[in-house]
C-alpha cells in the first residue's frame, strides 16, 4: 500500500490514507493576487516516499564519486610534483635562488643609494702579515677590497668594458683564466690539422728573431740572444702552416714572371742585360740577368701590390755581389724600406731603411726556391733596428713598390700571394731531414738550459717534445708528398732517443722504477714535464698511423707504453684547483711547480684530443674537471 505524506503550509505533516484540508477564509482587505498565493500555500502537497534501497544506492553513488574525485586529485598532484622535480634540477633551483637573492640585494642597494653615506676608509689586515687600503659601507655592512690586490692574490684577471652604444652601462668582467680551451672537432687525424695549431703564428713571436733566408725556418732567441735553431719551435712553425693550409681559403696568387706565358716589362738600364732563355734541364724558359755594381743599374719592375705580400721566386745567384731587392712602403708612415736577399753568411742586419737577409754562401750557383713573407721580414728588421720602441707594422698598411735584381744570375716563377703555407711547411721538413744527428737520431738543442733545482743541460741535449713534434712533421710530409722515403727514414730514426735513458743521451726516464716517461727536458733527476710528454706521444701516434709495417709497429709499441704511464701518473698533476707543470715536488722534494693558465689550458686541450683516440673515461673525466678549474671550480674539501 502506498503511503503519502501530507505537508501543510507551516511545514507540519501527518500520515493518513487521504487527507483534505479546507481552505481558510481570507480577509477582504487582501487583494485577489495575494489570496491566490495564500491559497496555493495552504493547498496540501503530497510527496511520494522512495523505497529505502534507492535512498541507500543514491548515497553510495555520491560516496564513490567523491572518492574518485579525491583519487584523481591525488594522482594529478603526484605527477605534477614528479614533473617539477624532473624539470627543475637542484642546480637550477640553487641558481634561481641566487638570482632572486641578487635581485633582492640589488633592489635593496638601489633603494639605499639615495640615502647612502660615502664609503669610509678602512684598513684591511691580510693574514696578519700586512695591510692594504680598503673601503667600507656601513649601511650595507660591506667591505670593498681593491681588485689590483685580488688580481695578484688569487691569480685572476678582469677588466671594465662597455657596450658599443654610449648608453650601455659599464661592466666588470672577472676571469679566472684568459687561456682558451679548444674543443676537438672530431677524432684526431694524423694526416690532418695538428691539434689547434691553425691558430698559431710562430713567426710573429717576440722570441723569434727572424725567419732564416738560408733555411726558411725560424731562428729563436728564447735561451740565447744571438739566435739559434730550436727544433721544437721549427716543428711548431711547420705544423701551424700545414694546419692553416687545410683550414684557410685557397690563397690568391699573382704570377708576375714565368718567362713563358707571363712576362713583365722589366726596366733594364743601358749598362745591364736581361734575356729569356730556354733551360733544357727544366724544360722551360728562365730569365738571365747581368748588371754592373750599383743599385742604379738594377733590373726592376714597378708594382702596386697591397695585399699579396708573400714573395716566391726560383733564384740562382752567380756572384757574391748578386742580390734580390724588394722595396716596400708603409702607407701609414709614408716610409719605404728595402729588403735585400744576399748570397752571404748573414742572418739579419739593418742599416737605416735597408734590411739585409743572407741566403748563405752555399747558395751561389745553386737553384733555390725562396718563399718570403715580406711583412714578417720587414717587422723583424724594424725590431732589430730599434729594439727599445719598435714600430708595429700592420699588414694592411704595406704596399710592394718594386722588385729588382742586381749582379749576375737567373730567376723564374716570381709570384706574390696572400699565403704559401705548404712552402713554409716543406722548408721545415727539409730542415729536419738535413739537421738530424745520424748517431742518436735526435734533433739537438745547441744551447744551455737551466731548470731550478736540476743539473744544467749542456748544449746538445735532446727533447722528447722536439722529437715528437719533428716526427709529426715528417709523418705528414711523408704522406702529403706521396711517399717520399727521405721523410719516413728521418722519422723512423727519430724513434731511437725514446729507447735511450736521459743519462745516456736519450729522453727516457722511469718513474718509481715502473712507469716509462719521455722527458721534454732530460734532467737529473727526472722532471716529468706533462705537456712535453703528451706532445711526444702524439708524434708516435702520427707515425704509427702513417708509416708502413715495422716502423708503424715500433712507434705503436712506444705509444702504448707511454699511454700506460700517463694513465697511472696523470692524477699526480691534479692540485684540486689547477695542475702542476712537472713533478719536481716528487723528484726534488720541493713545492709544486704550478702550471700557468696557458700551460694548464694546454693540458686540457691535449687530454681532450687524446680522449678522441682512447676511450678510457679517466682521460675525458680528468679533462672536464681540469677545464672547470679555469672557471673557478675547486675540488671539494673534507
Buried (B, 14 or more C-beta within 10 A) or exposed (E): EEEBBBBBBEEEBEEEEEBEEEEEEBEEEEEEEEBEEBEEEBEBEEEEEEEEEEEEEEEEEEEEEEEEEEEEEEEEEEEEEEEEEEEEEEEEEEEEEEEEEEEEEEEEBEEEEEEEEEBEEEEBEEEEEEEEEBBBBEEBEEEEBEBEBEEEEEBBBBEEEEEEEEEEEEEEEEBBBEBEBBEBEEEBBBEBBBBBBBEBEBBEBEBBBBBBBBBBBBBBBBBBEEBBBBBBBBBBBBBBBBBBBEEEEEBEBBBBBBBEEEEBEBBBBEEBEBEEEEBEEEEBBBBBBBBEEEEEBBBBBBBEBBBBBBBBBBBBBBBEBBBBBBBBBBEEEEEBBBBBBBBBEBBBBBEEEBBBBBBBEEBBEEBBBBBBBBBBBBBBBBBBBEEEEBBEBEBEEBBBBBBBBBBBBBBBBBBBBBBBBBBBBBBBBBBBBEBBBEEBBBBBBEBEBEBEBBEEBEEBBBBBBBBBBBBBBBBBBBBBBEEBEBBBBBBBBBBBBBEBBBEEBBBBBEBEEEBBBBBBBBBEBBBBBBBBBBBBBBBBBBBBBBBEEEBBEBBBBBBEBBBEBBBBBBEBBBBEBBBBBBBBBBBBEEEBBBBEBEBBBBBBBBBBBBBBBBEEEBBBEBBEBBBBBBEEBEEEEE
